[in-house]
Amino acid sequence: MNESSIVRRNDWSGRILFLLLTLFGLLMLAPLVYLTSTAFKPKAELFLFPPRFFVMNPTLLNFTDLLSVTESSLVPFSRYIFNSIIVAGSVVIGGIAIGSMAAYPLSKHKGMPFGRLIFKMIILALMFAPAVTQIPQYLVMTELGMMNTYWALILPGLASPIGLFLMKQFLDQIPDALLEAARIDGANEVHTFRKIIFPLLQPAVATYALFSFIAAWNDSWSASVFTTSDQMKTLPFAIMSISGGVNDIARAGAMAASSFLMIIPTLVVFIVTQRKVMETMAHSGIKG
Amino acid sequence: MSEVIARTSTGKKQKAASLKPGLWAQIVRYRMSYLFLAPFMLLFIMFTVVPVFTAIGLSFTYYNILESPRWVGLLNYKTLFVNDDIFLKAVGNTLKFAVITGPVGYCMSFVLAWLIHQIPHKYRFFYTLCFYTPAITSGTAVAVVWAYLFSGDRYGMINSWAIRLGILDEPWLWLKDVKTILPVLILVSLWMSMGVGFLAFLAGLANVSREMYEAATIDGVKYRWQELWYVTLPAMKPQLLFGAVLTIVSSLQVFDISVALAGNPSTLYAGHVIMTHLNDYAFVRFEMGYAAAIAVVLFLLMVGLNRFIFNILGDKE
């Protein structure tokens, strides 16, 4: 580690920078703190004038309200949570499986014809948002009869160029000698992949898990286009449908509560994976 | 002895044979590799490659899903750029938005990552969390908070503070007023812009070897900014490129935030962006051919800008 730290140098400019960084960090967190505080506010405080930033008498009422608000509609809130978990879970697990399998030959089978071309295509795919392909995707889904199924929400998210890119870059710095040894011992490719590559790939797998979980969990678009029945919608849709538009103050508490619930899992996944993520991101550069 | 010679000669023969076999033989030899690649490539082709070409094809047609596509040549593009004022407004808004959020968000990511790198190791995680958390929160969910903060009545936190401080006399309709819609969207996006690129910068900074800094000190580098300019930045070129690619893509595809905060359509289309226009034509009016033309324009914009960035930051081969 490079030890040129501000505090150790003990100079004034360093201290001021440290202070500014802290202030700015807290400012960045402020909206999320406000959301949390709003989620626990009782009705009386939501309508308080002038509005207060922090909650005074925290209550869980908004969370129980959330259940009753959605009870009156046909689909219970728990159904949206269930859908979101199924979709995000499948995208993460399936994506790790096919992504790590694809990264192995791209990184370690150098002589493979078209290998470089395929990797160039992956880089090209990094350069545009999947959103530009949404119309044909919609047509494909309709054609295959996958509308209103979990397949429509899961399949397009599985082949993630950025995930494959990160795994391949990470594998590149694992010495080939390890693989040679396994081959001399007579291990076949499947065995090499399962017993050597996949365990070594763990940091990149954790990173993939983080990024694809965030993408799938926060994705409001797929469910709004690929599903028409409320039974199949995911959490972002639920949040939008709780309010009759964001200015509907009557449900402000329930909305803050549902948004709060929506954000917690992404935060937990980041905290769990962060160490391995930083290890992987060190190899994220594009050589151009 | 003769055995050894025989062996080396057959070895040579094998080598010669494997050096120039037909392409097909090579492909057969690597069949396991393709098997490993197959699931990914199948989905990648189905949901990325084919859709790109289909979108390009559709953009030359009139297609409303009910009838089969009818070839109209360049008509969609002509309509887009000549007759569709709202599209031009959307392009203008998107570019205004991207020109600010892209470079500012990118520089902010780097500067913050660099500052975090200067503090002792044990405190770094807290700061990383502060800046990265907004980027991983759902746009739909955080739009709720920002809508409360920028609420147009006296209950809105920002209005309430501004009035108390005497900046405003009466509540300002932040998300309804043409003057403030885009600035608010830009602010919220900047708040969310320390994402994957930021993490890549942080990791890249940690990986610049100590020897390089030591060598630089011997060469007469004294100040922190010299270290940054002569050692850190050149060593991090690949991460900088990776971050730039992600920034360009995300700043041009702004959508969630715009719809959730400003509504669709927003007041006088002040928050209308290319993606909202695309979504409007594709999934509200079902004019798929026209919408595909919008998608192609967006695609070319993203790939074109990225090619440009590659020329600047990429290593010339």
Chai-1 contact restraints between the chains, C-beta under 6 A:
chainA,res_idxA,chainB,res_idxB,connection_type,confidence,min_distance_angstrom,max_distance_angstrom,comment,restraint_id
A,N2,B,R210,contact,1.0,0.0,6.0,A-B,restraint_1
A,S5,B,Q118,contact,1.0,0.0,6.0,A-B,restraint_2
A,S5,B,I119,contact,1.0,0.0,6.0,A-B,restraint_3
A,S5,B,P120,contact,1.0,0.0,6.0,A-B,restraint_4
A,I6,B,Q118,contact,1.0,0.0,6.0,A-B,restraint_5
A,I6,B,I119,contact,1.0,0.0,6.0,A-B,restraint_6
A,V7,B,P120,contact,1.0,0.0,6.0,A-B,restraint_7
A,L21,B,L115,contact,1.0,0.0,6.0,A-B,restraint_8
A,G25,B,Y127,contact,1.0,0.0,6.0,A-B,restraint_9
A,G25,B,C130,contact,1.0,0.0,6.0,A-B,restraint_10
A,M28,B,C130,contact,1.0,0.0,6.0,A-B,restraint_11
A,M28,B,F131,contact,1.0,0.0,6.0,A-B,restraint_12
A,L29,B,C130,contact,1.0,0.0,6.0,A-B,restraint_13
A,P31,B,V145,contact,1.0,0.0,6.0,A-B,restraint_14
A,Y34,B,V145,contact,1.0,0.0,6.0,A-B,restraint_15
A,L35,B,V145,contact,1.0,0.0,6.0,A-B,restraint_16
A,P50,B,S160,contact,1.0,0.0,6.0,A-B,restraint_17
A,P51,B,Y155,contact,1.0,0.0,6.0,A-B,restraint_18
A,P51,B,M157,contact,1.0,0.0,6.0,A-B,restraint_19
A,P51,B,S160,contact,1.0,0.0,6.0,A-B,restraint_20
A,I98,B,P39,contact,1.0,0.0,6.0,A-B,restraint_21
A,I98,B,F40,contact,1.0,0.0,6.0,A-B,restraint_22
A,M101,B,F36,contact,1.0,0.0,6.0,A-B,restraint_23
A,A102,B,L37,contact,1.0,0.0,6.0,A-B,restraint_24
A,A102,B,F40,contact,1.0,0.0,6.0,A-B,restraint_25
A,Y104,B,F36,contact,1.0,0.0,6.0,A-B,restraint_26
A,P105,B,S33,contact,1.0,0.0,6.0,A-B,restraint_27
A,P105,B,F36,contact,1.0,0.0,6.0,A-B,restraint_28
A,P105,B,L37,contact,1.0,0.0,6.0,A-B,restraint_29
A,H109,B,S33,contact,1.0,0.0,6.0,A-B,restraint_30
A,M112,B,Y30,contact,1.0,0.0,6.0,A-B,restraint_31
A,M112,B,S33,contact,1.0,0.0,6.0,A-B,restraint_32
A,P113,B,L23,contact,1.0,0.0,6.0,A-B,restraint_33
A,P113,B,Q26,contact,1.0,0.0,6.0,A-B,restraint_34
A,P113,B,I27,contact,1.0,0.0,6.0,A-B,restraint_35
A,A125,B,T48,contact,1.0,0.0,6.0,A-B,restraint_36
A,L126,B,V245,contact,1.0,0.0,6.0,A-B,restraint_37
A,M127,B,M302,contact,1.0,0.0,6.0,A-B,restraint_38
A,M127,B,V303,contact,1.0,0.0,6.0,A-B,restraint_39
A,M127,B,N306,contact,1.0,0.0,6.0,A-B,restraint_40
A,F128,B,F299,contact,1.0,0.0,6.0,A-B,restraint_41
A,F128,B,M302,contact,1.0,0.0,6.0,A-B,restraint_42
A,F128,B,V303,contact,1.0,0.0,6.0,A-B,restraint_43
A,A129,B,V249,contact,1.0,0.0,6.0,A-B,restraint_44
A,A129,B,Q253,contact,1.0,0.0,6.0,A-B,restraint_45
A,A131,B,Q253,contact,1.0,0.0,6.0,A-B,restraint_46
A,V132,B,A295,contact,1.0,0.0,6.0,A-B,restraint_47
A,V132,B,L298,contact,1.0,0.0,6.0,A-B,restraint_48
A,V132,B,F299,contact,1.0,0.0,6.0,A-B,restraint_49
A,T133,B,P51,contact,1.0,0.0,6.0,A-B,restraint_50
A,T133,B,V52,contact,1.0,0.0,6.0,A-B,restraint_51
A,I135,B,A55,contact,1.0,0.0,6.0,A-B,restraint_52
A,I135,B,A282,contact,1.0,0.0,6.0,A-B,restraint_53
A,I135,B,M288,contact,1.0,0.0,6.0,A-B,restraint_54
A,I135,B,A291,contact,1.0,0.0,6.0,A-B,restraint_55
A,I135,B,A292,contact,1.0,0.0,6.0,A-B,restraint_56
A,P136,B,P51,contact,1.0,0.0,6.0,A-B,restraint_57
A,P136,B,T54,contact,1.0,0.0,6.0,A-B,restraint_58
A,P136,B,A55,contact,1.0,0.0,6.0,A-B,restraint_59
A,Q137,B,F47,contact,1.0,0.0,6.0,A-B,restraint_60
A,Q137,B,P51,contact,1.0,0.0,6.0,A-B,restraint_61
A,P156,B,F47,contact,1.0,0.0,6.0,A-B,restraint_62
A,L158,B,L43,contact,1.0,0.0,6.0,A-B,restraint_63
A,A159,B,F40,contact,1.0,0.0,6.0,A-B,restraint_64
A,A159,B,L43,contact,1.0,0.0,6.0,A-B,restraint_65
A,A159,B,F44,contact,1.0,0.0,6.0,A-B,restraint_66
A,E189,B,M32,contact,1.0,0.0,6.0,A-B,restraint_67
A,I214,B,I136,contact,1.0,0.0,6.0,A-B,restraint_68
A,N218,B,S138,contact,1.0,0.0,6.0,A-B,restraint_69
A,S220,B,T140,contact,1.0,0.0,6.0,A-B,restraint_70
A,V225,B,F283,contact,1.0,0.0,6.0,A-B,restraint_71
A,P236,B,T140,contact,1.0,0.0,6.0,A-B,restraint_72
A,I239,B,T140,contact,1.0,0.0,6.0,A-B,restraint_73
A,V246,B,A147,contact,1.0,0.0,6.0,A-B,restraint_74
A,M255,B,V144,contact,1.0,0.0,6.0,A-B,restraint_75
A,S259,B,A141,contact,1.0,0.0,6.0,A-B,restraint_76
A,S259,B,V144,contact,1.0,0.0,6.0,A-B,restraint_77
A,M262,B,S138,contact,1.0,0.0,6.0,A-B,restraint_78
A,M262,B,A141,contact,1.0,0.0,6.0,A-B,restraint_79
A,I263,B,T137,contact,1.0,0.0,6.0,A-B,restraint_80
A,I263,B,A141,contact,1.0,0.0,6.0,A-B,restraint_81
A,T266,B,I136,contact,1.0,0.0,6.0,A-B,restraint_82
A,F270,B,I136,contact,1.0,0.0,6.0,A-B,restraint_83
A,M278,B,A203,contact,1.0,0.0,6.0,A-B,restraint_84
A,M281,B,L199,contact,1.0,0.0,6.0,A-B,restraint_85
A,M281,B,A200,contact,1.0,0.0,6.0,A-B,restraint_86
A,M281,B,A203,contact,1.0,0.0,6.0,A-B,restraint_87
A,A282,B,A203,contact,1.0,0.0,6.0,A-B,restraint_88
A,A282,B,N207,contact,1.0,0.0,6.0,A-B,restraint_89
A,S284,B,A200,contact,1.0,0.0,6.0,A-B,restraint_90
A,S284,B,F242,contact,1.0,0.0,6.0,A-B,restraint_91
A,G285,B,P238,contact,1.0,0.0,6.0,A-B,restraint_92
A,G285,B,Q239,contact,1.0,0.0,6.0,A-B,restraint_93
A,G285,B,F242,contact,1.0,0.0,6.0,A-B,restraint_94
A,I286,B,P238,contact,1.0,0.0,6.0,A-B,restraint_95
A,I286,B,L241,contact,1.0,0.0,6.0,A-B,restraint_96
A,I286,B,F242,contact,1.0,0.0,6.0,A-B,restraint_97
A,K287,B,P238,contact,1.0,0.0,6.0,A-B,restraint_98
A,K287,B,D315,contact,1.0,0.0,6.0,A-B,restraint_99
A,G288,B,L241,contact,1.0,0.0,6.0,A-B,restraint_100
A,G288,B,F310,contact,1.0,0.0,6.0,A-B,restraint_101
A,G288,B,G314,contact,1.0,0.0,6.0,A-B,restraint_102
A,G288,B,D315,contact,1.0,0.0,6.0,A-B,restraint_103
